[in-house]
């Protein structure tokens, strides 16, 4: 195995990469001339064997992160950094699902077991016997007491949406990541309350980057293969429509709708709601194929009478020209008055002021002529005070009072 003291120049390359590689793109297996072997990979799985459902919830569920790395040339193909930003969601939002710092710290040996058993680098053990099932490489390196474990580990959790892990071997004895097939890098430990699916995907880590590894002494970043996005079932449940949402929590149990969209908030998904009605007046909004109720002529305004005086399909409660037929509801100047009834179509004038009553609003009338003689009315001249008036007037008043 290869020990490494990273030169400062390479360390700063890594730091710059972490905080300045937002523009890097990623793919399933990018062309990488620096990798003489097979593409490296990162895979996330759900370790079903550690889910103990006999005692009832909440349940502790572990999601191992595995790294496969083949090495043809130790100097270029070993891994000298990981940047792993992951996002997660659950399909039962009403139930507790947490990835907390309590269950996911970054302690390594020789910290006592009370801390390391909740480390993301813990060995996976059998909950019934305590036997070690899978050893974590980073924890194993720390247990050797030779300083092989990586000194720079950044773990960012918010408890509800993301798991961001970044690691660099910056110590004098830190051991670069060597060859191995599905080696345990870290484990995310969730606490869930009830039956659900937990879905995990790679994401962007502001202000750093997407999923990236850094290769050996070269400091070159690259994107590994991965198996994301993936949704993992937690406990068994019925899922009639195969949308990865248990029937018990699915707002359309018989219709495939993984997004669970519910525009009107009536707890019936849009995909199966026979009347999606966001304003609650008993008439359905246009654009929802499952609707069988009559369509609303004012989808965002409560108008149960559906009055439409001009018969243009827009109800009086939302029609921008109530007395004029204008089905397109065009309003070029954005003054809430349709072009069909606006006295200044291209000029914003919500007051519709028209002093000479010629049908052209004052805001755009090139000849406001109240007496109809063909000559425009003069514009009012604002009062102008001279400097002398401003200062002399108060003085005169004072003199008068004095007399």
N, C-alpha and C positions, 0 to 999 in steps of 0.2 A: 504494500500500500504506500501511497505517496504522501509525504508530509509537505506542508506548504507554509512559508512565510510570505504573505502577499506583499510585493513592492508597493510603496505608497502611490506610485503612478497608476498601478492597476486598481488600487483601492478607490482612488478618486474617479477613475473611469466608471467604477461600479456605482459610486454615489451619484455621479452625473447621469448615469443611465437610469437610476431609480427615480430621479426627480425631473428628468428632461426627455424621457422617451415616449411622451404621449402620442407623438406622431407615428410611432411604429405600427405597421399593420400586422395582422396575424392570420394564419390559415391552418388547415389541418396538418399539413406536412410541408413546410416551405422548402424550396430548393436551398440547400445549405452546403456550399463547397467545402466548408471547414469541418464537416462531419464525414469521415471516411467510411463510417459504418451505417447502421440503420438509424432511422429517426428516433430520437428519444421520445418518451411518452409520459404523460401524467394522467392517472385514472382515479376517479372517486367512486367508492362503493359504499353500500350499507352493510355493516357487519351484523347480519340477522341473528347470529349465534349468541350475541350478548343481550338481546332483548328478552327480559324476564317479565312475562305478562301474568304470572301466577299471583303476584301480590297486588295487582291492580295498579292504576296510574297514580302519579305521573311516571313515565317511563324514561329511562336513560338509554339513548340510542347513539351508537358510534358510527361515524363515517370516516373510514381510513382514506388517506391520500397516498397513492402508490406511485413510485417513480421507477421507470425502466430506462437504463442507460447502458449501452454497449460501448466498450472502449477498444479502439484499435490503436490509438496513439495516446499515451498517458499525458503528454505535454499539451495536447489540444482538445482531447475529447472528454476529459473529466469535467465535472460541473463545479463551478466556483461561486454560484449564486442562484437563488430561486426568488422569483417575484410571482406570488400566487394570489391574485385577487378573485374571490368567489362571492357570488350573491346567492341568497336562498329565499324561497317562499314556501308557504304551506297551503294546502287545499282545504283547510278547515280553519278559517280565520277567527272563528268564535272560540277556538280551543287554544290552550297555552302551547307555544312552541318557541323555545328560547335556546340561543347559543351564547351563553353568558361567560364572563371572565372568571366566575367561580369554578366552572367546569372546564375552562380552557385557558390555562396560564402557560407560561413558557419556562417554568422551572426545570432544571436538570440536576442530576446528581452532582454534589453530595447534599443538596437540600433534602430534608427529611421526607419520608413517604407521605406524610399528611399533605404536602404540597405537590410532590411529583406524581402522585396517583391521579391528579387532575390536570396534569400537564398535557399539552397537545402532543408531546413526545413520549407519552407513557407506552409501556408495552401492553398489548392487548391480552387480557387474561380471561380465563373461564370464570364467570361470576359464581358458579357453584363450588368449584374446587380451588380457585385461586391459581391454577396452573397457567404458566405463560403460554399463550397460543401463538403470538406473533411478536417478535422483538422489534423495537424501534431503533433504527441505526443511530440516530443522534443521541438517544439516551444511552445506548450501548457504548458509544464513544466517550460519553461523560463518565460512565462507570469504570472505564479503564484508568481514570485518574492520571492521564498523561497530557491533558490539555488538548485533546483531539477535537472536541466539540467546537462548534462555531461560536465565535464571540459576539457577533452582531446579529441579533434576531429582533425583528420588529413585528409585533402582533397587534392588529387593530380590529376590535369587535365593537358592534353597537348593540348587540343582544337581540336585534329584530330583523336584520336584513343582510349583513355582510360579514365575511371572514377574510381578512387581508393578512397574508403572511409573507414577509420578506426576510431573507437570510443571506449573510456573507461570512466567509471564513477569514476574519481579519486578525486573529491572534497568531503569535509566533509559531505555535505548534498545531494550528488548526488543520484538520485533514480534509482535503478536497473529496467530493462525492465520487466514489469509484463505481466500477461496473456492477450491475445487478439487475435481476429481472423481478419487477413488482416488489421493490424494497419499500418498506413502510417509512415514509417521510414524516407524516404527522397524522393526527386523528382529531376530527371535529366531534365534540360530544354535545348532542342536543338533549334537552329535556322536553318531552311532549306529554300532553295531557290526555289525548284521545286519538282515535283512529284518524289517519290522514295520509296524504302523500307529502313528502318533503322534496322540493325540486331545487336543484343546484346547477348553477351555470357560472362560467368565467365572466368577468366583468372588467370595468375600467377602475383603476385605483387612482383617484385624484390626489396629487398631481403627477403620479408616477407613470404607470403604463398598464398594458394588458398583461396577460399571462406570458412570462418570459423566463428563460434560463440564461445564465452566462457561462460561456465555455472557458475552461482551463486558464492558462496563463495569458491567453490572447485578449480576454475581456470582451469578446464578441458576443452580443446577445442574439438569441434565436427563440423561436416559438416551438414548443414540443407538440406532438400529437396529444389529443385529449378525448375523453369520452363524453364530453358535456355538450349540451344540457342533458340532464337525466332527472327523472322523477322516481322516487323510491317509496313504495308503500310501507307504512308503519302500522303493524298489526294487520289482520285480515278484515276485509269489509266487502260488501256487495257493491259492484259498480256496473250497473246494467248497460250504460251507454259507452263504457270504456273511455271516459274522458279524464280518468285518474282522479276523480272526486267521488268519495263514497256517497252512495245513494242517500244516506242519512243526512248529509250536508249539502247535497247537490240541489241547486235551485231549478234544475231541469233534469230529473233523474232518468228520463227516457230519451233525452235529446243530447247529443254530443255538444257540449259547450264548456271547454276548459277555461275560458276567460271569465265565466260566471257573470257576464254583464247584466245589470239590472237597472235600466235607465230611470224607471219611475219609483224605485225603492220599495216595491211591494213584496219583495222576497220571492218573486217568480222571475226566473231568468228571461231575458228578451227573446231567447231562442224558442221558448215555448209559451210565452205570455200572450194570451189571445187579445189582450187590450193593454198595450204599453201606453200609459196616459200620464205624462209628466206633470200636467197642471191639475189633474184630479177632477175634471169636469165631466167625466164619463165618456169622453170621445178619444179615440186612439191617435197617437202621433203618426204622421206619415213616415215611411221609410223602415218600418218594422214588418217583415214578411209574415210573422206569425199572427198579426192582428186580424181579428174577424169582426171587431166592433166598427161602428161608423167612424170615419176619419174626422179629426178636429180641424176646424177652419182657423183656429188660433191656438196652435200647439203649446205655446208658452204663456198664454193668458187664460185664466179661468173664465169661461163664457158658456155655461150650460145651455143658454138659449140659442146659441149658434146663429144669431142674427147677422144677416148679410144683405144690407139695404140695396147695394148696387149690383149684387149677383156676380161678383168677380171671383168668388171662391175664398176671399179673405174676410173673416168676420169683422163686424163693426168694431169690436173691442181691440183689434190690432191692425185694422185697415188704415193705411196712411193717406187714403183719399176715400172717405166713407161714402161720399155722394157721386164719385166718379168711377166708372168701370176701369180698373187697372190691375188685371190679374198678375202682371209681372212685378208690381209693387216697387217699381224703379224710383230711386231717390238719389239723383245725381249729386246734390250738394250736401246730403246727410243732415238735413234739418228736420227730419221726421215727417216731412210732407212730401207725398209722391209727386213725381214730375207732372202727372195729369192734373194736379190741382195747385201746384206751387206757382206763385206769381213772380218768382225769380228762380228759375230752374237751376241756373249755374251759380247762384249766389246764396250763401247760407243766411237765411232770414226767417227764423222760426216765428217771429212776431207777425209776419206778413203785412207789415205796415204799408198802406197805399193811400197817401194823403190826397192825391187828386182823383182817386177812384177810377183810374183808367185801366185797371186790371194788371198793371205792371207795378211791382213793389218798389218802394222808394230806394231799396238797396241796389236796384239795377235799372231804375227809370232814368233815361238820359235827358228827360224833360218833365220834371214834376211841375205841372201847370194847373193850379187850383181854380183859376178864373176862366180857363179855356180859351185864352186869347192867342195861344201859340207861342207865348213867351214863358220861359221857366221862372218859377218863383226864386227870388234871391235866397241864398242860404243865410240863416241867422248869423249875425256877426257877434262873436263873444266879446264881452266887456274887457277893455284893455286899460289897465291902470298905469299911469306914468309914475316915474320915480318921485316926482314932486308931490303927486296926489297921495302916494303911500305914506310919505313922511309928514306932509303939511296938514293933512286932514286931522290927525290926532292932536297936533299942536293947536289948531284953531279951536277944537273942542275944549281943550284945557284952558285956553285964554277966555273963552266965553264963560266957562264955569267960574273962573277967577273974578271976572267983572261982576 
